[in-house]
Amino acid sequence: MNVVPPNRGTTYFSGVRTQVTVRGIQDIMETWAPLDIAWEGDNAGLQTGDPDARVRGILVALDVTEDIASEAVRRGANLIVSHHPLLFRPLRSVTTRTARERCLAALLRKGLSVYSAHTNLDFTRGGTSFALAKSLGVTPEGFLKSPFSLRSKIVTFVPRSHAGAVAAAMAAAGAGVIGEYDQCSFSGEGTGTFRGGPGAHPSIGRRGVTERVTEVRLEMAAPRRSVAEVVRALKKAHPYEEVAYDIYPLANADAEYGMGAIGTLSRPLPIGAFIPLVRRVLKSPSVRWSGNPRTTVRRVALCGGSGSDLLPEAIASGADVFVTADVRYHTYQEAEERIVLVDAGHFETEYPVVAAIVERLRRETLRRGSRIRVRAAATSTNPVRGSM
């Protein structure tokens, strides 16, 4: 049988064509950077467009502007994935009075969808701060701060004969992943008792008779966003008509989500060489910094964008330097001689995440059999012109 080669935005399996939709791209982004880790008040997520619209091409940018919308049309993209949300504060009208209103009107007129991953992308592994680290040659070891507890423990009770099948079904639905390990579970045997009523159809025993069955207590952890799917898989694989299970929220800090990043340079550099490296790599027109000019930089703390509130964590991490943006005057005073504090610009320290988004979307859409074109925007959206 001849199979037609895939067009962009379309996936073919054994001659059956399925469309890649805006919702599918949203799922890819939110599996990586779930919305429930975004700061309260943030407006990450789908900004404009039909979730079920077919995606023909994707343009990735830090911001959404009229020029970005025009570039998307010119390059055959009908979905813009941005870091900064277009709709951050409520609009009272959609006219041509402000740049944001004109941009929104243009997006609607051109039929463009916009998805934004903002603080949720800042707080995920491989996100904004990790991308900044990678661009500067820093190997990230973890987060500066890990305040997120986003996992639940699912416990069920299943006959020993079906314990393996239930565990496998739960794992396939997203349970049992701990770091680089999957199919992680714990089980212990005990005795379960039950008695079916007049309308019951027990798979073991008879109605009206108290049964005693050797059961396995099966425990698996899962991301909270996956709990409903895991429970559905559990019930489908379980032999009982009525399935007993418990869901416990976990207080453990989640290793996949946090703020900032800490890592080590591939080779130590004097601060006199590190600052020019930051300026050159990030294309920063100016870099402000304070601290000991005799510092040798080995360990680097980073936070893309406005991250100076993490200064105490950066100092506590043992970093020689903290690279971030939007640093206030008194924060430089707080740093004193304890750490070199570098302000390399908001746009500049966040822009590396554009390449990370492009790489993630290319890999995940290709893995799903799609050849959608994913491109970084060529149009700069930096509102800061530079220094004279």
ABEGO torsion letter per residue (X at the ends): XBBBBBBBGBBBBGGBBBBBBAAAAAAAAAAABBAAABBBGBABEBABEBAABBBABBBBBABBBAAAAAAAAAAGBABBBBABBABABBBABBBAABAAAAAAAAAAAAGBBBBBBBAAAAABBGBAAAAAAAAAGBBBAEBABBABBABBBBBBBBBAAAAAAAAAAAAAAGBGBBEABBGBBBBBBBBBBBBBBAABBBABEBBGBBBBBBBBBBBBBBBAAAAAAAAAAAAAABABABBBBBBBBBABBBAABBBEBBBBBABBBBAAAAAAAAAAAAGBABBBBBEBAABBBABBBBBBEBAAAAAAAAAAAGBABBBBBGBBAAAAAAAEAABBBBBAEAAAAAAAAAAAAAAAAAAAAAAAGBABBBBBBABBABABAEBX
